[in-house]
Amino acid sequence: MKYKSGLVLLSGGQDSTTCLAIAQNECETVYSVSFDYGQRHRIELQQAQKIASLANVDFHIIDATFINKLNNNALTDSSIEISQVDNEIPNTFVPGRNLFFLAMAAVYARERECNIIYTGVCETDYSGYPDCRSDFIKSAEQTINLAMESHFEIKTPLMTLSKAATVRLMYSFNKMDWYSHSHTCYEGKRPACGVCPACILRLKGFKDAGFEDPLSYEYVLK
């Protein structure tokens, strides 16, 4: 039995695109939202719109550009070089981003009498973001429900999956063509840079899954 409706946080990346395919498989009606928070890879918004159109689902961009005025980080400030140090939070981390996204997605869903929210966060291929962990999602779900006296369920179908398993899952839905429109590169490049942490993680996932990534890259690490 399918859910009546579901809302997908559709960034335009690989994981959220996979979540869209999952939601369509589980829900009668699917809505999708993306957030403009001044990210250096704003091209993902354009790609998210293309993917939503391909899936024939409702799509809306929420203005969250104020976020980049609250904190300096490499994901919203292109003058900061992207870097990642072992056992430290990456400088691409945007504090409060996922908490805000989930809360605003819930407001959007509530107006549409939708209580199922999908997000593509994953802690298996952990990127070092504290707001991608299962305990954070459970806490956010409880807080949002208390704040709105609602009964939202935040679904994280990729939480325990590797990037390779995510690729195989998409293949099972026969939606691999959607990946050609997705965007992962932190630098906002198409062709993608191939060397930022996001590109490296994506490329490894496709390689481990035994599939060729449909995206083009400027450089691929051997």
PyRosetta script that sets phi, psi and omega in degrees:
from pyrosetta import init, pose_from_sequence

init()
pose = pose_from_sequence("MKYKSGLVLLSGGQDSTTCLAIAQNECETVYSVSFDYGQRHRIELQQAQKIASLANVDFHIIDATFINKLNNNALTDSSIEISQVDNEIPNTFVPGRNLFFLAMAAVYARERECNIIYTGVCETDYSGYPDCRSDFIKSAEQTINLAMESHFEIKTPLMTLSKAATVRLMYSFNKMDWYSHSHTCYEGKRPACGVCPACILRLKGFKDAGFEDPLSYEYVLK")
pose.set_psi(1, 130.7)
pose.set_omega(1, -177.4)
pose.set_phi(2, -85.7)
pose.set_psi(2, 152.5)
pose.set_omega(2, 170.4)
pose.set_phi(3, -67.9)
pose.set_psi(3, 153.1)
pose.set_omega(3, 178.4)
pose.set_phi(4, -63.8)
pose.set_psi(4, -44.0)
pose.set_omega(4, -179.8)
pose.set_phi(5, -157.2)
pose.set_psi(5, 159.6)
pose.set_omega(5, 177.9)
pose.set_phi(6, -147.8)
pose.set_psi(6, 150.4)
pose.set_omega(6, 178.5)
pose.set_phi(7, -115.7)
pose.set_psi(7, 129.7)
pose.set_omega(7, -179.8)
pose.set_phi(8, -108.3)
pose.set_psi(8, 130.0)
pose.set_omega(8, 169.5)
pose.set_phi(9, -78.4)
pose.set_psi(9, 99.8)
pose.set_omega(9, -172.0)
pose.set_phi(10, -103.3)
pose.set_psi(10, 95.8)
pose.set_omega(10, -179.7)
pose.set_phi(11, -77.5)
pose.set_psi(11, -24.3)
pose.set_omega(11, -173.5)
pose.set_phi(12, 103.6)
pose.set_psi(12, -2.4)
pose.set_omega(12, 178.6)
pose.set_phi(13, -85.1)
pose.set_psi(13, 177.4)
pose.set_omega(13, -177.1)
pose.set_phi(14, -61.4)
pose.set_psi(14, -46.3)
pose.set_omega(14, -175.3)
pose.set_phi(15, -68.6)
pose.set_psi(15, -45.2)
pose.set_omega(15, -179.7)
pose.set_phi(16, -67.9)
pose.set_psi(16, -31.3)
pose.set_omega(16, 176.5)
pose.set_phi(17, -65.6)
pose.set_psi(17, -39.5)
pose.set_omega(17, 175.9)
pose.set_phi(18, -64.5)
pose.set_psi(18, -40.4)
pose.set_omega(18, 178.1)
pose.set_phi(19, -62.1)
pose.set_psi(19, -34.5)
pose.set_omega(19, 177.9)
pose.set_phi(20, -63.2)
pose.set_psi(20, -42.2)
pose.set_omega(20, 177.9)
pose.set_phi(21, -63.8)
pose.set_psi(21, -39.9)
pose.set_omega(21, 178.3)
pose.set_phi(22, -64.3)
pose.set_psi(22, -45.8)
pose.set_omega(22, -179.7)
pose.set_phi(23, -61.0)
pose.set_psi(23, -41.1)
pose.set_omega(23, 178.4)
pose.set_phi(24, -64.4)
pose.set_psi(24, -29.2)
pose.set_omega(24, 178.6)
pose.set_phi(25, -76.9)
pose.set_psi(25, -23.6)
pose.set_omega(25, -173.8)
pose.set_phi(26, -108.5)
pose.set_psi(26, -14.9)
pose.set_omega(26, -173.3)
pose.set_phi(27, -123.7)
pose.set_psi(27, 147.8)
pose.set_omega(27, 176.2)
pose.set_phi(28, -71.7)
pose.set_psi(28, -42.1)
pose.set_omega(28, 178.9)
pose.set_phi(29, -126.0)
pose.set_psi(29, 136.8)
pose.set_omega(29, -179.4)
pose.set_phi(30, -124.4)
pose.set_psi(30, 132.2)
pose.set_omega(30, 172.9)
pose.set_phi(31, -111.5)
pose.set_psi(31, 158.1)
pose.set_omega(31, 177.1)
pose.set_phi(32, -143.2)
pose.set_psi(32, 144.8)
pose.set_omega(32, 177.0)
pose.set_phi(33, -133.9)
pose.set_psi(33, 150.0)
pose.set_omega(33, 173.7)
pose.set_phi(34, -132.2)
pose.set_psi(34, 163.9)
pose.set_omega(34, -175.7)
pose.set_phi(35, -125.1)
pose.set_psi(35, 129.7)
pose.set_omega(35, 173.1)
pose.set_phi(36, -95.0)
pose.set_psi(36, 102.4)
pose.set_omega(36, -179.1)
pose.set_phi(37, -115.3)
pose.set_psi(37, 23.6)
pose.set_omega(37, 179.0)
pose.set_phi(38, 76.6)
pose.set_psi(38, 22.8)
pose.set_omega(38, -178.5)
pose.set_phi(39, -63.6)
pose.set_psi(39, 144.8)
pose.set_omega(39, -179.1)
pose.set_phi(40, -66.2)
pose.set_psi(40, -22.1)
pose.set_omega(40, 177.7)
pose.set_phi(41, -103.3)
pose.set_psi(41, 52.6)
pose.set_omega(41, -178.0)
pose.set_phi(42, -61.9)
pose.set_psi(42, -15.5)
pose.set_omega(42, 177.8)
pose.set_phi(43, -59.0)
pose.set_psi(43, -21.3)
pose.set_omega(43, 179.8)
pose.set_phi(44, -63.3)
pose.set_psi(44, -27.7)
pose.set_omega(44, 178.2)
pose.set_phi(45, -66.1)
pose.set_psi(45, -42.4)
pose.set_omega(45, 177.3)
pose.set_phi(46, -62.8)
pose.set_psi(46, -41.1)
pose.set_omega(46, -179.9)
pose.set_phi(47, -70.1)
pose.set_psi(47, -37.1)
pose.set_omega(47, 177.8)
pose.set_phi(48, -61.3)
pose.set_psi(48, -41.1)
pose.set_omega(48, 178.6)
pose.set_phi(49, -63.3)
pose.set_psi(49, -39.9)
pose.set_omega(49, 178.3)
pose.set_phi(50, -63.7)
pose.set_psi(50, -42.3)
pose.set_omega(50, -178.6)
pose.set_phi(51, -67.3)
pose.set_psi(51, -42.1)
pose.set_omega(51, 177.9)
pose.set_phi(52, -61.9)
pose.set_psi(52, -39.4)
pose.set_omega(52, 177.8)
pose.set_phi(53, -65.4)
pose.set_psi(53, -41.4)
pose.set_omega(53, 178.3)
pose.set_phi(54, -62.0)
pose.set_psi(54, -37.7)
pose.set_omega(54, -179.8)
pose.set_phi(55, -84.2)
pose.set_psi(55, -9.3)
pose.set_omega(55, -179.5)
pose.set_phi(56, 60.7)
pose.set_psi(56, 48.4)
pose.set_omega(56, 177.3)
pose.set_phi(57, -121.7)
pose.set_psi(57, 154.8)
pose.set_omega(57, 177.9)
pose.set_phi(58, -62.8)
pose.set_psi(58, 137.0)
pose.set_omega(58, -177.1)
pose.set_phi(59, -136.1)
pose.set_psi(59, 137.3)
pose.set_omega(59, -179.6)
pose.set_phi(60, -142.8)
pose.set_psi(60, 136.9)
pose.set_omega(60, 176.2)
pose.set_phi(61, -101.2)
pose.set_psi(61, 126.3)
pose.set_omega(61, 178.9)
pose.set_phi(62, -99.1)
pose.set_psi(62, 129.0)
pose.set_omega(62, -179.2)
pose.set_phi(63, -75.5)
pose.set_psi(63, 115.0)
pose.set_omega(63, 177.9)
pose.set_phi(64, -130.6)
pose.set_psi(64, 32.6)
pose.set_omega(64, -174.6)
pose.set_phi(65, -66.3)
pose.set_psi(65, -15.8)
pose.set_omega(65, 178.3)
pose.set_phi(66, -64.0)
pose.set_psi(66, -23.5)
pose.set_omega(66, -176.6)
pose.set_phi(67, -58.0)
pose.set_psi(67, -38.7)
pose.set_omega(67, -175.9)
pose.set_phi(68, -73.6)
pose.set_psi(68, -3.4)
pose.set_omega(68, 176.7)
pose.set_phi(69, -95.8)
pose.set_psi(69, -7.4)
pose.set_omega(69, -175.3)
pose.set_phi(70, -95.3)
pose.set_psi(70, -19.9)
pose.set_omega(70, -173.7)
pose.set_phi(71, -155.4)
pose.set_psi(71, 143.9)
pose.set_omega(71, 175.3)
pose.set_phi(72, -92.3)
pose.set_psi(72, 121.6)
pose.set_omega(72, 177.8)
pose.set_phi(73, -152.2)
pose.set_psi(73, 161.5)
pose.set_omega(73, -173.7)
pose.set_phi(74, -72.5)
pose.set_psi(74, -14.7)
pose.set_omega(74, -178.0)
pose.set_phi(75, -83.9)
pose.set_psi(75, -21.3)
pose.set_omega(75, 178.9)
pose.set_phi(76, -115.6)
pose.set_psi(76, -7.3)
pose.set_omega(76, 179.3)
pose.set_phi(77, -123.4)
pose.set_psi(77, 104.7)
pose.set_omega(77, -175.6)
pose.set_phi(78, -69.5)
pose.set_psi(78, -10.5)
pose.set_omega(78, 178.3)
pose.set_phi(79, -80.7)
pose.set_psi(79, -12.3)
pose.set_omega(79, 178.9)
pose.set_phi(80, -94.5)
pose.set_psi(80, 125.9)
pose.set_omega(80, 179.9)
pose.set_phi(81, -71.5)
pose.set_psi(81, 132.5)
pose.set_omega(81, 179.2)
pose.set_phi(82, -69.1)
pose.set_psi(82, 128.2)
pose.set_omega(82, 179.3)
pose.set_phi(83, -146.6)
pose.set_psi(83, 157.6)
pose.set_omega(83, 178.8)
pose.set_phi(84, -144.4)
pose.set_psi(84, 125.4)
pose.set_omega(84, 179.7)
pose.set_phi(85, -111.3)
pose.set_psi(85, 135.9)
pose.set_omega(85, -179.5)
pose.set_phi(86, -53.8)
pose.set_psi(86, 136.4)
pose.set_omega(86, 176.6)
pose.set_phi(87, 67.1)
pose.set_psi(87, 16.2)
pose.set_omega(87, 175.4)
pose.set_phi(88, -126.4)
pose.set_psi(88, 153.7)
pose.set_omega(88, 176.6)
pose.set_phi(89, -67.5)
pose.set_psi(89, 128.4)
pose.set_omega(89, -178.1)
pose.set_phi(90, -61.2)
pose.set_psi(90, 153.7)
pose.set_omega(90, 179.7)
pose.set_phi(91, -77.2)
pose.set_psi(91, 2.8)
pose.set_omega(91, 172.7)
pose.set_phi(92, -90.2)
pose.set_psi(92, -1.2)
pose.set_omega(92, 179.6)
pose.set_phi(93, -69.9)
pose.set_psi(93, 130.5)
pose.set_omega(93, 177.8)
pose.set_phi(94, -108.7)
pose.set_psi(94, 103.0)
pose.set_omega(94, -175.9)
pose.set_phi(95, -57.2)
pose.set_psi(95, 131.6)
pose.set_omega(95, 176.6)
pose.set_phi(96, 81.6)
pose.set_psi(96, -4.8)
pose.set_omega(96, -174.1)
pose.set_phi(97, -59.4)
pose.set_psi(97, -56.5)
pose.set_omega(97, -175.4)
pose.set_phi(98, -68.1)
pose.set_psi(98, -31.9)
pose.set_omega(98, 176.4)
pose.set_phi(99, -63.3)
pose.set_psi(99, -46.2)
pose.set_omega(99, 178.0)
pose.set_phi(100, -64.5)
pose.set_psi(100, -45.3)
pose.set_omega(100, -178.8)
pose.set_phi(101, -57.9)
pose.set_psi(101, -46.1)
pose.set_omega(101, -178.0)
pose.set_phi(102, -66.1)
pose.set_psi(102, -40.4)
pose.set_omega(102, 179.6)
pose.set_phi(103, -64.7)
pose.set_psi(103, -45.1)
pose.set_omega(103, -179.9)
pose.set_phi(104, -70.3)
pose.set_psi(104, -34.4)
pose.set_omega(104, 175.7)
pose.set_phi(105, -63.2)
pose.set_psi(105, -37.8)
pose.set_omega(105, 178.7)
pose.set_phi(106, -65.8)
pose.set_psi(106, -40.1)
pose.set_omega(106, 176.6)
pose.set_phi(107, -61.2)
pose.set_psi(107, -45.5)
pose.set_omega(107, 179.6)
pose.set_phi(108, -62.7)
pose.set_psi(108, -43.1)
pose.set_omega(108, -179.3)
pose.set_phi(109, -67.4)
pose.set_psi(109, -39.0)
pose.set_omega(109, -178.5)
pose.set_phi(110, -59.0)
pose.set_psi(110, -39.8)
pose.set_omega(110, 179.6)
pose.set_phi(111, -66.3)
pose.set_psi(111, -18.2)
pose.set_omega(111, -178.9)
pose.set_phi(112, -108.7)
pose.set_psi(112, 14.5)
pose.set_omega(112, 179.2)
pose.set_phi(113, 53.1)
pose.set_psi(113, 43.0)
pose.set_omega(113, -178.8)
pose.set_phi(114, -117.4)
pose.set_psi(114, 128.6)
pose.set_omega(114, -177.9)
pose.set_phi(115, -120.2)
pose.set_psi(115, 9.9)
pose.set_omega(115, 176.4)
pose.set_phi(116, -109.8)
pose.set_psi(116, 121.9)
pose.set_omega(116, -178.9)
pose.set_phi(117, -121.0)
pose.set_psi(117, 129.2)
pose.set_omega(117, 179.5)
pose.set_phi(118, -107.3)
pose.set_psi(118, 133.6)
pose.set_omega(118, 173.3)
pose.set_phi(119, -136.5)
pose.set_psi(119, 145.2)
pose.set_omega(119, -172.6)
pose.set_phi(120, -91.3)
pose.set_psi(120, 20.4)
pose.set_omega(120, -179.9)
pose.set_phi(121, -63.4)
pose.set_psi(121, 149.7)
pose.set_omega(121, -174.5)
pose.set_phi(122, -148.7)
pose.set_psi(122, 133.2)
pose.set_omega(122, 179.9)
pose.set_phi(123, -108.5)
pose.set_psi(123, 2.8)
pose.set_omega(123, 178.6)
pose.set_phi(124, -75.7)
pose.set_psi(124, -57.9)
pose.set_omega(124, 171.9)
pose.set_phi(125, -87.3)
pose.set_psi(125, 67.4)
pose.set_omega(125, -168.4)
pose.set_phi(126, -64.0)
pose.set_psi(126, 124.4)
pose.set_omega(126, -179.1)
pose.set_phi(127, -92.0)
pose.set_psi(127, 1.3)
pose.set_omega(127, 179.4)
pose.set_phi(128, 90.2)
pose.set_psi(128, 8.6)
pose.set_omega(128, 179.4)
pose.set_phi(129, -90.6)
pose.set_psi(129, 119.0)
pose.set_omega(129, -179.1)
pose.set_phi(130, -64.2)
pose.set_psi(130, -23.8)
pose.set_omega(130, -179.1)
pose.set_phi(131, -90.4)
pose.set_psi(131, 18.9)
pose.set_omega(131, 172.9)
pose.set_phi(132, -112.0)
pose.set_psi(132, 8.1)
pose.set_omega(132, -176.8)
pose.set_phi(133, -91.1)
pose.set_psi(133, 153.4)
pose.set_omega(133, -177.9)
pose.set_phi(134, -60.5)
pose.set_psi(134, -39.8)
pose.set_omega(134, -178.1)
pose.set_phi(135, -66.1)
pose.set_psi(135, -32.6)
pose.set_omega(135, 175.6)
pose.set_phi(136, -66.2)
pose.set_psi(136, -45.6)
pose.set_omega(136, -178.4)
pose.set_phi(137, -60.5)
pose.set_psi(137, -43.9)
pose.set_omega(137, 179.3)
pose.set_phi(138, -62.1)
pose.set_psi(138, -41.6)
pose.set_omega(138, 178.9)
pose.set_phi(139, -66.1)
pose.set_psi(139, -42.9)
pose.set_omega(139, 179.6)
pose.set_phi(140, -63.5)
pose.set_psi(140, -41.5)
pose.set_omega(140, 178.9)
pose.set_phi(141, -59.7)
pose.set_psi(141, -46.0)
pose.set_omega(141, 180.0)
pose.set_phi(142, -64.2)
pose.set_psi(142, -43.6)
pose.set_omega(142, -179.3)
pose.set_phi(143, -63.6)
pose.set_psi(143, -45.3)
pose.set_omega(143, -180.0)
pose.set_phi(144, -63.1)
pose.set_psi(144, -41.3)
pose.set_omega(144, 179.5)
pose.set_phi(145, -66.2)
pose.set_psi(145, -38.1)
pose.set_omega(145, 176.5)
pose.set_phi(146, -67.2)
pose.set_psi(146, -40.0)
pose.set_omega(146, -177.4)
pose.set_phi(147, -67.7)
pose.set_psi(147, -31.3)
pose.set_omega(147, -174.7)
pose.set_phi(148, -113.9)
pose.set_psi(148, 3.5)
pose.set_omega(148, -174.8)
pose.set_phi(149, 47.6)
pose.set_psi(149, 51.5)
pose.set_omega(149, -176.6)
pose.set_phi(150, -123.8)
pose.set_psi(150, -176.3)
pose.set_omega(150, -178.7)
pose.set_phi(151, -133.5)
pose.set_psi(151, 55.2)
pose.set_omega(151, 178.6)
pose.set_phi(152, -72.7)
pose.set_psi(152, 146.5)
pose.set_omega(152, 170.8)
pose.set_phi(153, -120.3)
pose.set_psi(153, 118.3)
pose.set_omega(153, 177.9)
pose.set_phi(154, -93.1)
pose.set_psi(154, 111.6)
pose.set_omega(154, -176.7)
pose.set_phi(155, -95.5)
pose.set_psi(155, 131.9)
pose.set_omega(155, 179.7)
pose.set_phi(156, -125.5)
pose.set_psi(156, 72.5)
pose.set_omega(156, -173.1)
pose.set_phi(157, -64.6)
pose.set_psi(157, -15.3)
pose.set_omega(157, -178.5)
pose.set_phi(158, -102.4)
pose.set_psi(158, 1.8)
pose.set_omega(158, -171.1)
pose.set_phi(159, -51.8)
pose.set_psi(159, -41.8)
pose.set_omega(159, -176.0)
pose.set_phi(160, -105.7)
pose.set_psi(160, 9.5)
pose.set_omega(160, -178.3)
pose.set_phi(161, -96.7)
pose.set_psi(161, 142.3)
pose.set_omega(161, 171.8)
pose.set_phi(162, -75.0)
pose.set_psi(162, 167.1)
pose.set_omega(162, 176.9)
pose.set_phi(163, -61.8)
pose.set_psi(163, -35.7)
pose.set_omega(163, 178.5)
pose.set_phi(164, -64.0)
pose.set_psi(164, -42.9)
pose.set_omega(164, 179.2)
pose.set_phi(165, -65.4)
pose.set_psi(165, -34.3)
pose.set_omega(165, 177.5)
pose.set_phi(166, -64.4)
pose.set_psi(166, -42.3)
pose.set_omega(166, 177.8)
pose.set_phi(167, -62.0)
pose.set_psi(167, -44.5)
pose.set_omega(167, -179.8)
pose.set_phi(168, -64.3)
pose.set_psi(168, -36.0)
pose.set_omega(168, 178.0)
pose.set_phi(169, -63.7)
pose.set_psi(169, -43.8)
pose.set_omega(169, 178.8)
pose.set_phi(170, -62.1)
pose.set_psi(170, -38.3)
pose.set_omega(170, 177.8)
pose.set_phi(171, -61.5)
pose.set_psi(171, -37.8)
pose.set_omega(171, -179.6)
pose.set_phi(172, -66.4)
pose.set_psi(172, -25.1)
pose.set_omega(172, 177.3)
pose.set_phi(173, -86.9)
pose.set_psi(173, -5.3)
pose.set_omega(173, -177.6)
pose.set_phi(174, 60.3)
pose.set_psi(174, 40.7)
pose.set_omega(174, -178.2)
pose.set_phi(175, -122.4)
pose.set_psi(175, 22.8)
pose.set_omega(175, -176.7)
pose.set_phi(176, -58.8)
pose.set_psi(176, -26.5)
pose.set_omega(176, -180.0)
pose.set_phi(177, -64.2)
pose.set_psi(177, -24.6)
pose.set_omega(177, 178.1)
pose.set_phi(178, -62.7)
pose.set_psi(178, -32.2)
pose.set_omega(178, -178.3)
pose.set_phi(179, -62.7)
pose.set_psi(179, -25.3)
pose.set_omega(179, -179.6)
pose.set_phi(180, -68.8)
pose.set_psi(180, -17.3)
pose.set_omega(180, 178.5)
pose.set_phi(181, -100.4)
pose.set_psi(181, -11.2)
pose.set_omega(181, -177.4)
pose.set_phi(182, -74.3)
pose.set_psi(182, 161.7)
pose.set_omega(182, 179.9)
pose.set_phi(183, -133.4)
pose.set_psi(183, 132.2)
pose.set_omega(183, -178.1)
pose.set_phi(184, -121.2)
pose.set_psi(184, -35.0)
pose.set_omega(184, -172.2)
pose.set_phi(185, -56.1)
pose.set_psi(185, 124.0)
pose.set_omega(185, 177.8)
pose.set_phi(186, -63.4)
pose.set_psi(186, -27.7)
pose.set_omega(186, -178.2)
pose.set_phi(187, -76.5)
pose.set_psi(187, -9.1)
pose.set_omega(187, 179.3)
pose.set_phi(188, 73.9)
pose.set_psi(188, 23.7)
pose.set_omega(188, -176.5)
pose.set_phi(189, -96.1)
pose.set_psi(189, 144.4)
pose.set_omega(189, 168.7)
pose.set_phi(190, -137.6)
pose.set_psi(190, 109.0)
pose.set_omega(190, 4.0)
pose.set_phi(191, -60.3)
pose.set_psi(191, 149.8)
pose.set_omega(191, -179.3)
pose.set_phi(192, -66.5)
pose.set_psi(192, 155.8)
pose.set_omega(192, -175.3)
pose.set_phi(193, -67.3)
pose.set_psi(193, -37.8)
pose.set_omega(193, 179.1)
pose.set_phi(194, 86.2)
pose.set_psi(194, -6.3)
pose.set_omega(194, -175.3)
pose.set_phi(195, -124.1)
pose.set_psi(195, -9.1)
pose.set_omega(195, 176.8)
pose.set_phi(196, -74.5)
pose.set_psi(196, 160.6)
pose.set_omega(196, -177.7)
pose.set_phi(197, -54.9)
pose.set_psi(197, -37.2)
pose.set_omega(197, -178.8)
pose.set_phi(198, -68.0)
pose.set_psi(198, -43.2)
pose.set_omega(198, 178.7)
pose.set_phi(199, -63.6)
pose.set_psi(199, -44.1)
pose.set_omega(199, -178.5)
pose.set_phi(200, -61.0)
pose.set_psi(200, -43.6)
pose.set_omega(200, -180.0)
pose.set_phi(201, -64.7)
pose.set_psi(201, -41.8)
pose.set_omega(201, 179.6)
pose.set_phi(202, -64.9)
pose.set_psi(202, -49.1)
pose.set_omega(202, -178.7)
pose.set_phi(203, -59.5)
pose.set_psi(203, -40.4)
pose.set_omega(203, 178.4)
pose.set_phi(204, -63.3)
pose.set_psi(204, -39.7)
pose.set_omega(204, 180.0)
pose.set_phi(205, -61.6)
pose.set_psi(205, -45.4)
pose.set_omega(205, 178.9)
pose.set_phi(206, -65.0)
pose.set_psi(206, -42.5)
pose.set_omega(206, -179.5)
pose.set_phi(207, -62.5)
pose.set_psi(207, -46.3)
pose.set_omega(207, -179.3)
pose.set_phi(208, -65.5)
pose.set_psi(208, -29.5)
pose.set_omega(208, -179.9)
pose.set_phi(209, -81.5)
pose.set_psi(209, -14.2)
pose.set_omega(209, 179.9)
pose.set_phi(210, 84.4)
pose.set_psi(210, 24.4)
pose.set_omega(210, 179.3)
pose.set_phi(211, -122.5)
pose.set_psi(211, 155.1)
pose.set_omega(211, 175.8)
pose.set_phi(212, -91.3)
pose.set_psi(212, 130.6)
pose.set_omega(212, 177.3)
pose.set_phi(213, -67.0)
pose.set_psi(213, 127.3)
pose.set_omega(213, -178.9)
pose.set_phi(214, -71.6)
pose.set_psi(214, -11.4)
pose.set_omega(214, 179.9)
pose.set_phi(215, -80.6)
pose.set_psi(215, 154.8)
pose.set_omega(215, 174.9)
pose.set_phi(216, -95.0)
pose.set_psi(216, 149.0)
pose.set_omega(216, -178.1)
pose.set_phi(217, -130.2)
pose.set_psi(217, 144.5)
pose.set_omega(217, 175.6)
pose.set_phi(218, -68.6)
pose.set_psi(218, -36.5)
pose.set_omega(218, -176.9)
pose.set_phi(219, -153.0)
pose.set_psi(219, 140.0)
pose.set_omega(219, 177.9)
pose.set_phi(220, -123.9)
pose.set_psi(220, 120.8)
pose.set_omega(220, 178.8)
pose.set_phi(221, -66.4)
pose.set_psi(221, 138.7)
pose.set_omega(221, 179.3)
pose.set_phi(222, -88.2)
pose.dump_pdb("model.pdb")
